[in-house]
C-alpha cells in the first residue's frame, strides 16, 4: 500500500508546490507541516500565530515551514478587497443584507475564517493548493472554494473521490488501486452531475493514482437488467449519465450501467456485457448517490483492508482538499501530497 503513496510523493517532489494549511491551531496539522517539509515533496505555508504555534508544539521542528499570521500579514487588505469584489452584490439569505457591506467588513470576516484566507491566497497565486478541515466542517472548507476559486473550465460540479489502495495483489484489482466517487459531497447527483463526476474521477485516476481510467457507472442493474421506475428511477439516471459522459468525453473508456460484480469480475462482465471494454475490467467506480458511495468505500476499507486516501476534491479551478476531522498527522501528509500533485 505504501508504494503508491510513495510514488505520489515522488511525483509531487518534482513539482515543488506551495500548499497552505489553514489550521495552525491543530497539533496534527502542525506535525504534518513539519513532516512534509522534512520529506521535501512540497513547500508549506501554515496559517496562525507563530509564537502560539511554537508554544503549543514545543517538540515539533518547524524549520522551513512558512508561518503566516493573517492578523499581521501585509497582504490582508489585498485579500479583503479580492473577497469584496468576488462577492459584491451577493445577499446573505439569513439577513437579507449584502454579504459584505464594504472592504473592512470583508477583512473582518477573513481574519476570523482562515479557510477563506487560504482560498484567497490560492486565488492570488501566493500558494498552489489548500488543505483544511482537520478541526472545521467540510462546508467551512468547500464554501471558500465555491465562492472565490470556483469550478474549472468545462466543469459544473465539485465532487469528491477516494483513491482506494489494495492491501496486496488482488484478483479483481490488478492495478492495485481504484477510484471511488462520489462518496462525500453530492448527496443525490442528477445525470449531468454524475457525468461530471465520472469525467473528473477519470482525471484523478490518471493524474493522481497513476492508472489509465476504465470507468464503470454503477447500479443494481447491468445494461437494463433491473428497473426501479416505480420508485426512484435510479437506473434510468445512470443510463442517462453514461450517455452524457460518453458524449462529453468521447475518448474516455467508460460504460454502464453495471452492477459491481459485472464491472470488476471478468467472468461476470463477459456474461452480462460481452461487448464492453469496461465490464470486468473497471478501476474507476461512479456510485449513483452518496449512500452507495460512502457505504461502498467503507466496506472496502474495513472488510477488504483497502487504504482509503481522501476524500479528494475534484472540479475546482485550483486544488482544495478537505480533511476528515478524525484524521491523524499521516493522513494530513498524504492529502498534502495529493494536493501538490493536483496543482498546475
N, C-alpha and C positions, 0 to 999 in steps of 0.2 A: 504493500500500500504506500509505503513511504517513497518509493521510486518515482511515482507520478508527481507527487508534491515536490520532490527534489528537482525534477525536470522543470516544473513550473517556476521554481525559484531561480534555476539556472537561466532560463529564458528571460525572466524578469530582470536578472542582473545585467543582461546585455542592454536593456532599455534605460536603466538608471533613472527611474521616475521618482518624483517627489509626491508622497502621499500624506495627506493631512489626517491626523487622528484628532477628533474633536473633544475627547473626554479625558483630559489630563487629570481629572479628579478620581479616575478609576485605576486602582493599582494594577489590574490585569492589562489595561491598555498601556500604562507606563512601562511595565515589564516587557510587553510586546514591542514597544517602540525601541527599547534598548536592544532587544534580541534581533530585530530587523536590521538595525544599523550595524550590529556586530557581524551578522551574516553577510551584509553588503549587497542585498538584492534590491534595495530601494533606499531612497532618502526619506527621512521622516520630519514632518512638521507637527508638533504636538501643541495643542491649544490649552492654555492655562497659565496660572501664575507660577513662575519658575521656582521661587522661594518655597511656596507651599508644596509644589510637586516634589522637590528635593527633600523637604522636611518629612513628608508623608511616605517617602520611598527611599529611606536612607541607604538601603543595601543595593540600590539599582544604579549602575553606572550609565549616566545619560550623556556621556561624551559622544559628540557627533549628532545628537538629536537637537533639532532647531525648535526651541520652545518659544511660542508666540503668545503673548498675553493680549487678547483683544482690547482690554481696558487701557492699555498703554501703546497699542500699535498705531503707528503714524498713518497707516492706510485705512483706519476705521471710518474716517469721514468719506473716503472714496467709496468704500463698500456700501455705506449707508446711502449714498447718492445712487449707486447702482441698483440697490433694492427699491428705493423710492421710484426710480424710473421704470423698473420692471413691473411694479405693481400699481403704478399710477392709474387711477380710475377704477380699481377693484374695490368692491364694497364688502365689509365684514357682515356676514349673514346674521350674526347674533345681534349686532348693534345697529345695523343699517347705515353705519358711518363708513367713510373711507378707511381702508386698512391702515394707511399711514397718512396723517394729516400733512406732514412735512418731513424733511430730511432728518431733523432732530428726533422725531418720533421713530423713524426707521432705525436711527442709530441706537436709540434706547432699546429697541427690540433685539437687534443683533448682539448687543452686549449681554443680553440675557439668554440668547439662543445660539450656542456655539455651533450647532449643526448648520444653521443658516449662515453663520460667519464663515464656516468652512466651505459651504457651497459657493459663497461669493468669492472666496479666494480661488476656488476652482474656475468659476466663470471668468475671473480676471486673468487667469493663466499663471498665477503665482504657484499653484500646485497642479499636479496632473491627475489626481484622483482623491476621493474622500471615503473614509470608513468611520462609521458611527453606530450607535445602538447598544453598546455594552451595558449602559445604565439608563437608556432612554428608549422610548417606544419606537416601533417600526414607522409609525406615522410621523414622528418627530424627525426621523432620518429622511423619509421619502418626500415629505412636504416641501422642503427647500429645493430638492432636486426638481420636482414638478413645477415649482414656481419660478425658479431662476435659471436652471440648467436646461430643462425641457427635454423633449424626446429627440432622438437622432433623425436625420433626414430620411423620409420614407417610412418612418415607424410611428405608429399612433398609440402603441400600448407599451407601458412599462410593465415588466413581468419579472419573475424570478426563476432560477434553475438551481438544482443541486448537481454537482459532479459526484457521482457515486463510484467509489473505487473498490474493486473486488478484493477480498482478503487473500485470495490465492487464484491460480489458474482455474477458470470456470468454463464448464461445458457450454453454457449458453451466453457467455460473455468473453469471447476470445480476445477482445481488445483490452480486457482488464479494467475498463472504465466505461461508464454510461452517463447520460444526462437525463434528468427527470425534470419536467416543468408542467404547469406552474404549480408549485407546492406551497406558496407562501403569500402571494399578493392578490391575485384576481380570484374572487370567490366563485362566480358563475360566469365565466367569459362567454361571449357570443361567438359566432363562427368567424367573424372578422378578427376579433381579438385572438382567437385560437390560432388563426393563420399567422398573425404577427408573432405570437409566442413560438410557434414552430420554426419560423424563419430566424428569429433571434436565438433560439436554442441551438439551431444548427451552427450559427456563428460561434456560440460559446463552445460547442463541441470541437470545432475546428481550431479556434484561436486560443482557447484555454486548455481544454482537455487533450488537444493534440491528436484528435481522431477525425477520420473522414466521416461526416454525418450520414446516417441512414435513419430517416425519421419515420416513426410509427405514430399515427393518430389513434389513440386508444379508446376502446369502448367495451361494453359487454357483448358486442356484436362484431362479427367479421364479415365484411362485404355483404351486408344486408341479412345476415343470418338471424338477427334479433330485431325487435321493433318495440318501441315504447311510446308510440304516437298518442296513445290514450292518456299517458301520464306526463312525461317531461319532455318528450321529443329530443332526447339527447343523441340518439342515433342519427337522425337527420342533421343535427347540428354538427356532428363530427364529419359526416359526409360532405356537408357544405364547406366546412373549414378545410378539408382536404382539397376540395376543388379550388378554393380561393388561394390557398398556399401554392398549389401547383401553377396556378395562373400567374401569381406574383413572383414566384421563384422557379421558373421552368427548368433550370439546370439542377435543382436540388433533388436528391434521391429521397423521395417522400411518398408515402402511401397510407391508405387506411380506408375505412375504419377497421381496426384489428382488436381482437381480444389479446391479452398479454402473451398467452402461450403461442398464438399464431404469429405474433411479432418476434418472439425470441427463439422458439424451438424449431429447427429446420424441418423436423418430421411433421409437425403440425402445420407449419407455414406452407409446405408443399401440398399438403392435403387440402387446406382451406383456401389458399390463394396461390395456385401453382405458377401464375404468370407474373407475380410481383417480385420486384428487385429488393423489397424491404422485408417481406414476410419471412420469418425465421432467421432474420439477419440484422435486426434493428439494434441501434445503440443510442438513439435519442427517442425519448418517450414523452408524448404530449397527452396529458390527462384531461378528461372532459371538464373537471372542475377541481376546486381546491380540496374538497372532501377526498376524492380519489387520490389526488397527488400527495397530500400530506400523509394519508394513511399508507400509501404505497411506499414512499421513501422511508418511512419509519419501520415498516415491516422488513424492508431490505436491510436497513441498518441494524435492527435488533435481532431478527431471526437469521438473516443472511450474513451478518458480520461485515457488511459494507461500511466503509468510511464515507460519511456524507459531508462534502465541502460546500458550504453555502449557508443560507440562500445567497446566490449571486444575482445581483440586479442586472437586468437587460433592458435595453431600449433607450437609456439616457444618452444625450449628446456627448457627455463626458462621464467617466465611471464613478458611480457612487454605490457603496455597498453597506448593507445593514447587518449588524452582528446580532446574534441571539443574546438575550440578557443572561442566559445560563452559560455563556461561553467561558473558556479559560484562555490564558495568555497564548497558548499554542494555536488555538482557533483564530485568535486575532492575527497572529503572524501569518497563518495560511490565507486569510482573507486579504491581508495587505499584499501578499504575493500575487494573488489573483487580480486584485485591483490594478497593480502595477502592470500586469500583463495586458489588461484591457485598455490601458492608456495608449493614445496615439503617439 
